Amino acid sequence: MIGLAPDEKQLYLVDGDSVIHALDSSGSPIWKLASPQKLQNVPSIAPSGDLYLDATDNRYKHTWLRLSPQGETLPFTWPQAFTSPFILSAVAFGPQSELILLAPRGVSVLDAAGAVLHDCSDPGQKRKFFANAGPQVGSAAGQPALFYVDPQDVLVALSLDCRVVWRLPLSEPAPSLDPGGNPEKLSTALAWSPQGMLYVGRANGQVLAIDSKGTLAWSSRPDERLGQITNIRSGEAGKVYALGQLGYFLAVPPGGQDTRVHEFYDPGLPFALQALPGGAAVLQGSALQVFNTDPTRRVNDPPAVPPPAGPDQARQEIVQYLLDDILTYRLGLKSGSYQQMDQPLWEKDPAQAVLIVLAEAASGERSETFGVDGDRPLRAWWYADGELYEATDPQQAISIYEERYVNGPTPQRWNRYNFGVISISPDARQAKAYVDLRCGGLCGSGYSLSLKRSLGGAWWKISEWMLWIS
């Protein structure tokens, strides 16, 4: 998580241990501060240079930290209306460093210390103001305004005293919901330029330029291979930098023509973007990558790994990725911390065990909710006490597990994961998959996953949507 000071002399990083690092323009450390609370997102930096950091404690109580550019704690009182860590959608700043909070309940404008200046909320219409993009503050019709996109895919310019200046529909008709039925996941990225232009990143990889009167100035060519634009920033001389959800960096010149596109070599979603003098910085995984126009500083990626020979090879790779995902991400094991066994684990009679089943894709109406058919297993594994065993007979492994843990005379705690590959793209570099957990009559959940294969040959998760829960 990175942020750049308004004077561009300091860069702020927040690491996975909630330690804030301040670096100078050469990358040398200036100061660091460990937060006693879990920091949630990129530092929000006011025009004054003060840092605001979203934090929660171990009871999920929501608050913010306010720091000076020197790392000193400054007074700030969090409004009582925003006590939940899940209720705040996004943050922006006014020209006088007013703090602007966007949430389902509406828009609130605070002073630097947290006092409410204006409250544009409408508690009776909880989704009225819900923006699907981080808000931006700029100028609309000659006055300071907040720009955001509502659930109907309409770009709204709202004055800081809560008046709508103009509205611009971005699509007609409004787009459909995602598989989870959530309008807020129809993400649109926004960036305001000091030159008076609002840049809008769209789900089809397109960038729009909107002037302060709400008129389209130019647009880049749609590029579906990029996925939706998840982050966008205004650079020098009218340039625009953006991130594509499918692992791309874009440099868009003024006018939107001749866009330069770079695909990241390593797996993982690029999740932070900051414009810099002469270029931009991007965080992807644990790596900070800097893009500029200086050819003497160019670093070449290794040669791309050849794509899968066909869908069968791609399926094998995806199955291994999903199995690792279940063991590490969902069960919380460290990679390589378990041992592959040749002996059936049920012969050891473990007190608890986890069943993992690779199954065929479901068909018919059930396929919209339940991605795989657990009654048609292809492979099955038992996991217990740091040991993993793949059964030679998947149905036998399932039957023994159900008899011992699910339907036995003294039912025990049990967990069964079903997963499968739903579809693979023609170039074998993208796929849809499904994973669910069954743990009792009213215990379980199922997820739809979008996956991509990186240039380095590793699969990674683009997105994950919950399809059902019980």
C-alpha positions in Angstrom: 0.0 0.0 0.0 1.7 3.2 -1.2 0.9 6.9 -1.2 2.8 10.0 -2.5 3.0 13.3 -0.6 1.6 16.3 -2.4 5.1 17.9 -2.8 6.2 14.5 -4.3 9.2 14.5 -1.9 8.0 11.6 0.3 6.6 8.2 -0.5 4.6 6.3 2.1 4.4 2.5 2.3 2.3 0.3 4.7 3.6 -3.2 5.0 1.7 -6.4 6.0 2.6 -5.9 9.6 0.9 -2.5 9.7 4.2 -0.6 9.8 4.2 2.8 8.1 7.4 3.7 6.2 8.3 7.2 4.9 10.8 7.2 2.1 12.5 10.0 0.2 12.5 10.3 -3.6 15.5 8.0 -3.8 13.9 5.3 -1.7 15.9 6.0 1.4 14.1 5.6 4.7 13.1 8.8 6.6 11.0 7.4 9.4 8.8 4.5 10.3 6.0 3.9 12.8 4.4 0.6 13.9 0.6 0.9 14.3 -1.0 -0.9 17.3 -4.1 -1.5 15.1 -4.6 -3.3 11.8 -4.2 -0.9 8.9 -6.7 -1.5 6.1 -5.8 0.4 2.9 -3.6 2.8 1.1 -2.7 5.9 3.1 -5.1 8.8 2.3 -3.0 12.0 2.0 -4.6 15.5 2.4 -3.4 18.5 0.4 -1.8 19.7 3.7 0.4 16.6 3.7 -1.3 14.9 6.7 -1.8 11.2 6.4 -5.0 9.4 7.3 -4.9 5.7 7.8 -7.9 3.4 8.1 -7.5 1.0 11.0 -9.5 -1.6 13.0 -8.7 -3.1 16.4 -9.1 -6.8 17.3 -12.8 -6.2 18.0 -13.3 -4.7 14.5 -13.9 -1.2 16.0 -13.3 1.2 13.2 -11.1 4.3 13.6 -8.5 6.4 11.7 -5.0 7.5 12.5 -3.9 11.0 11.5 -0.2 11.6 11.2 1.9 14.6 10.2 4.4 14.3 7.3 7.0 13.9 10.1 5.2 10.9 11.6 3.7 12.7 14.6 0.2 11.7 15.8 -2.3 14.5 15.3 -5.7 14.9 16.9 -8.7 13.3 15.1 -12.1 12.1 16.3 -13.8 9.6 14.2 -17.6 10.3 13.6 -19.9 8.0 15.5 -21.9 7.3 12.4 -19.0 5.5 10.8 -18.2 3.0 13.5 -18.3 -0.2 11.4 -15.2 -1.3 9.4 -17.5 -2.4 6.6 -19.6 0.8 6.2 -17.0 3.2 4.7 -16.7 3.0 0.9 -14.1 5.5 0.0 -12.3 8.8 1.0 -11.4 12.0 -0.8 -10.2 15.5 0.2 -11.5 19.0 -0.5 -9.3 21.9 -1.6 -8.9 23.0 2.1 -8.0 19.5 3.2 -11.7 18.7 4.1 -12.1 15.0 4.6 -14.9 13.6 2.5 -16.3 10.2 3.4 -18.5 8.1 1.0 -20.6 5.3 2.4 -23.9 3.5 1.7 -25.6 6.1 4.0 -24.4 9.0 2.0 -21.6 11.6 1.9 -20.1 13.4 4.9 -17.7 16.3 4.8 -15.4 16.7 7.9 -12.7 19.2 8.9 -9.1 18.0 9.4 -9.8 17.0 13.0 -13.0 15.0 12.3 -15.8 17.6 13.0 -18.7 17.3 10.6 -19.1 20.3 8.3 -21.8 18.9 5.9 -23.8 15.7 6.0 -25.3 14.6 2.7 -26.6 11.3 4.0 -30.1 9.8 3.5 -30.5 6.9 6.0 -33.8 6.0 4.5 -32.2 5.3 1.1 -29.1 3.3 2.0 -28.1 2.6 -1.6 -28.9 6.0 -3.0 -25.3 7.3 -2.6 -23.4 4.0 -2.8 -20.6 4.7 -5.2 -18.8 1.8 -7.0 -15.6 3.9 -7.3 -13.4 5.8 -5.0 -14.6 9.4 -5.1 -12.5 12.3 -6.5 -12.6 16.0 -5.7 -12.2 18.5 -8.4 -14.1 21.4 -10.0 -17.6 21.2 -11.6 -19.1 24.3 -13.2 -16.6 26.5 -11.4 -17.0 25.1 -7.9 -15.4 22.4 -5.8 -17.2 19.1 -6.3 -17.1 15.4 -5.4 -17.3 13.0 -8.3 -18.5 9.4 -7.8 -20.4 6.7 -9.7 -23.7 5.5 -8.4 -25.1 1.9 -8.7 -27.0 2.8 -11.9 -23.6 3.6 -13.5 -24.2 7.3 -13.5 -21.3 9.7 -12.9 -22.4 12.3 -10.4 -20.8 15.7 -9.6 -21.9 16.7 -6.1 -21.0 20.1 -4.5 -19.4 20.0 -1.1 -22.7 21.5 0.4 -24.6 18.5 -1.0 -26.1 19.8 -4.3 -26.0 17.8 -7.5 -24.2 19.9 -10.1 -24.6 17.4 -13.0 -25.1 13.7 -13.8 -23.7 11.8 -16.7 -24.9 8.3 -17.6 -21.9 6.1 -18.5 -23.8 3.3 -20.1 -27.2 2.7 -21.5 -28.9 0.6 -20.2 -27.3 0.3 -16.7 -25.0 -2.8 -16.5 -26.2 -6.1 -15.0 -25.1 -7.2 -11.5 -22.2 -9.5 -10.8 -22.9 -13.2 -10.0 -23.3 -12.3 -6.3 -26.0 -9.7 -7.2 -23.9 -6.8 -5.9 -24.0 -3.5 -7.7 -21.0 -2.2 -5.8 -18.8 -4.7 -7.6 -19.4 -2.9 -10.9 -16.2 -1.0 -10.2 -15.3 2.2 -12.0 -12.0 3.9 -11.3 -11.7 7.7 -11.2 -8.9 10.3 -11.2 -9.0 14.1 -11.2 -6.4 16.0 -13.1 -5.1 19.5 -12.0 -5.8 20.5 -15.7 -9.5 20.2 -15.0 -10.2 16.7 -16.5 -11.8 13.7 -14.8 -10.5 10.4 -16.0 -12.8 7.3 -15.8 -11.6 3.7 -16.1 -14.2 1.3 -17.4 -14.9 -2.5 -17.1 -14.0 -3.0 -20.8 -10.4 -1.6 -20.4 -11.4 1.8 -21.7 -10.4 5.2 -20.4 -12.8 8.2 -20.7 -11.8 11.9 -20.2 -14.7 14.1 -18.9 -14.4 17.8 -18.6 -15.7 19.9 -15.6 -19.0 20.5 -17.3 -19.7 16.8 -17.6 -18.9 16.5 -21.4 -16.9 13.6 -22.9 -13.6 15.1 -24.2 -12.0 11.8 -25.5 -12.0 8.1 -25.0 -9.4 5.4 -25.5 -10.2 2.2 -27.5 -11.9 -0.6 -25.5 -9.5 -3.5 -24.8 -11.2 -6.5 -23.2 -8.0 -8.4 -22.7 -7.1 -5.9 -19.9 -10.1 -6.6 -17.8 -11.7 -3.8 -15.9 -9.7 -0.7 -15.0 -9.2 -1.0 -11.3 -6.9 2.0 -10.6 -6.2 5.2 -12.5 -4.0 8.2 -12.0 -3.4 11.5 -13.7 0.3 12.1 -14.7 2.3 14.9 -16.1 1.5 16.7 -19.4 -2.0 15.1 -19.7 -0.8 11.5 -19.5 -3.0 8.9 -17.7 -1.7 5.7 -16.0 -4.0 2.8 -15.2 -4.1 -0.8 -14.0 -6.1 -3.6 -15.7 -7.6 -6.2 -13.5 -6.0 -9.0 -15.6 -2.5 -7.9 -14.7 -1.7 -5.0 -17.0 -0.2 -1.5 -16.7 -1.4 1.2 -19.1 0.2 4.5 -20.1 -2.4 6.6 -22.0 -1.3 9.8 -23.8 -3.5 12.8 -24.1 -6.3 12.1 -26.6 -6.4 8.4 -25.8 -4.6 7.2 -28.9 -1.5 4.9 -29.0 -1.9 3.5 -25.5 1.2 1.6 -24.2 0.4 -1.7 -22.4 2.6 -3.8 -20.2 1.6 -7.2 -18.9 3.2 -8.1 -15.5 5.4 -11.2 -15.6 4.6 -12.4 -12.1 1.3 -13.6 -10.8 -1.0 -11.4 -8.7 -3.3 -8.4 -8.9 -1.5 -5.1 -9.2 -3.3 -3.2 -6.4 -1.7 0.2 -5.9 -0.8 2.9 -8.5 0.9 6.2 -7.9 1.9 8.8 -10.6 5.5 10.0 -10.2 7.5 12.7 -11.9 8.2 11.2 -15.3 6.3 7.9 -14.8 4.4 5.8 -12.2 4.9 3.3 -9.4 2.9 0.1 -9.0 2.7 -2.5 -6.2 2.1 -6.1 -7.3 2.5 -8.7 -4.5 5.5 -7.7 -2.5 7.3 -5.9 -5.4 7.3 -2.2 -6.2 7.7 -1.6 -9.9 8.5 1.8 -11.4 7.7 2.8 -15.0 9.3 5.8 -16.7 10.7 6.8 -20.1 14.4 6.5 -19.3 15.7 3.7 -21.5 19.0 3.5 -19.4 17.0 2.3 -16.4 15.0 -0.4 -18.2 14.8 -3.8 -16.5 13.7 -6.7 -18.8 11.4 -9.5 -17.6 12.6 -13.1 -18.2 11.3 -14.8 -21.3 7.6 -15.7 -21.1 6.9 -19.4 -20.2 5.2 -21.1 -23.1 1.4 -21.4 -22.7 -0.2 -24.7 -21.9 -0.1 -27.2 -24.8 -3.9 -27.4 -24.6 -6.9 -27.5 -22.2 -5.8 -30.8 -20.6 -2.4 -29.4 -19.5 -4.1 -26.2 -18.4 -6.7 -28.2 -16.4 -3.9 -30.1 -14.6 -2.2 -26.9 -13.6 -5.4 -25.3 -12.4 -6.3 -28.4 -10.3 -2.9 -28.2 -8.6 -3.4 -24.4 -8.0 -6.9 -24.9 -6.5 -5.7 -27.8 -4.3 -2.9 -25.5 -3.0 -5.4 -22.7 -2.5 -7.6 -24.9 -0.3 -4.7 -26.1 1.8 -3.0 -22.8 2.3 -5.6 -20.0 1.9 -8.6 -21.8 3.2 -7.1 -24.2 5.8 -4.4 -21.8 6.7 -1.4 -24.1 6.2 2.0 -22.8 5.2 3.1 -23.8 1.8 5.1 -27.1 1.9 4.2 -27.7 5.6 2.3 -30.9 4.9 3.6 -34.3 3.8 2.3 -36.3 0.9 1.5 -39.9 2.1 1.2 -43.2 0.4 -0.8 -44.9 3.2 -4.5 -44.2 3.4 -5.0 -41.8 6.3 -8.2 -43.5 7.5 -6.1 -46.4 8.6 -4.6 -44.1 11.2 -8.1 -43.2 12.4 -7.4 -39.4 13.0 -9.7 -37.6 15.4 -10.4 -35.0 12.8 -9.8 -34.9 9.0 -10.6 -32.8 6.0 -12.0 -34.3 2.8 -11.1 -32.6 -0.5 -12.9 -33.6 -3.7 -12.3 -32.7 -7.3 -15.6 -33.1 -9.1 -17.1 -32.7 -12.5 -18.8 -29.4 -13.4 -22.5 -29.3 -12.6 -25.1 -29.1 -15.3 -28.6 -27.7 -15.6 -30.1 -25.2 -13.2 -27.9 -26.2 -10.3 -24.8 -25.1 -12.2 -25.7 -21.4 -11.6 -25.3 -21.9 -7.8 -23.4 -25.1 -7.3 -20.5 -25.2 -9.7 -19.6 -28.8 -9.4 -21.5 -32.1 -8.8 -20.1 -33.7 -5.7 -21.7 -37.0 -6.6 -19.4 -37.3 -9.6 -15.9 -37.2 -8.1 -12.8 -37.3 -10.2 -10.2 -37.3 -7.4 -10.3 -37.2 -3.6 -7.8 -36.4 -0.8 -7.8 -36.7 3.0 -5.9 -34.2 5.1 -5.1 -34.7 8.8 -2.3 -33.7 11.2 0.0 -32.3 8.6 -0.4 -35.3 6.2 -2.1 -35.4 2.8 -3.2 -38.6 1.0 -4.7 -38.9 -2.4 -7.1 -41.9 -2.7 -6.8 -44.4 -5.5 -10.6 -44.8 -5.3 -12.3 -41.4 -4.8 -15.7 -42.9 -4.0 -14.2 -45.2 -1.4 -12.5 -42.2 0.3 -15.8 -40.3 0.3 -17.8 -43.2 1.7 -15.4 -43.9 4.5 -15.2 -40.2 5.4 -19.0 -39.8 5.5 -19.4 -43.0 7.5 -16.8 -42.1 10.1 -17.3 -38.3 10.5 -20.6 -37.3 9.0 -23.1 -40.1 9.6 -21.4 -42.1 12.4 -23.1 -42.9 15.7 -21.2 -40.0 17.3 -21.0 -37.3 14.6 -17.7 -35.4 14.8 -16.6 -32.0 13.4 -16.1 -32.4 9.7 -15.1 -30.3 6.7 -15.5 -31.3 3.0 -14.2 -29.1 0.2 -15.5 -29.6 -3.3 -13.8 -27.9 -6.2 -13.6 -28.1 -10.0 -12.7 -26.4 -13.2 -15.7 -24.9 -14.9 -14.3 -23.5 -18.1 -11.0 -22.6 -19.8 -10.4 -19.9 -22.4 -9.3 -20.8 -25.9 -5.8 -19.5 -25.3 -5.6 -21.6 -22.0 -4.6 -18.5 -20.0 -7.8 -17.8 -18.2 -10.3 -20.0 -16.4 -13.4 -20.1 -14.3 -13.4 -22.4 -11.2 -15.6 -23.3 -8.2 -14.8 -24.1 -4.6 -17.2 -24.8 -1.7 -17.0 -25.9 1.9 -19.6 -28.2 3.4 -19.4 -28.5 7.2 -23.0 -29.4 8.4 -26.6 -28.7 7.8 -26.4 -25.0 8.3 -22.6 -24.6 7.7 -21.0 -24.0 4.3 -20.4 -21.6 1.5 -19.6 -21.7 -2.3 -17.5 -19.4 -4.4 -17.0 -18.7 -8.1 -13.3 -18.0 -9.0 -11.8 -16.2 -12.0 -8.2 -17.3 -12.7 -5.4 -16.3 -15.0 -2.0 -17.8 -15.9 0.9 -15.2 -15.7 3.6 -14.8 -18.3 5.8 -16.7 -15.8 3.5 -19.7 -16.0 1.8 -19.4 -12.5 -1.9 -19.3 -12.0 -3.4 -16.6 -9.8 -6.8 -15.5 -8.6 -8.3 -12.5 -10.4 -11.5 -12.4 -8.3 -13.7 -14.6 -6.0 -17.5 -14.2 -5.6 -19.6 -15.9 -3.0 -22.5 -17.7 -4.7 -24.2 -19.2 -1.6 -23.9 -19.5 2.2 -25.7 -21.5 4.8 
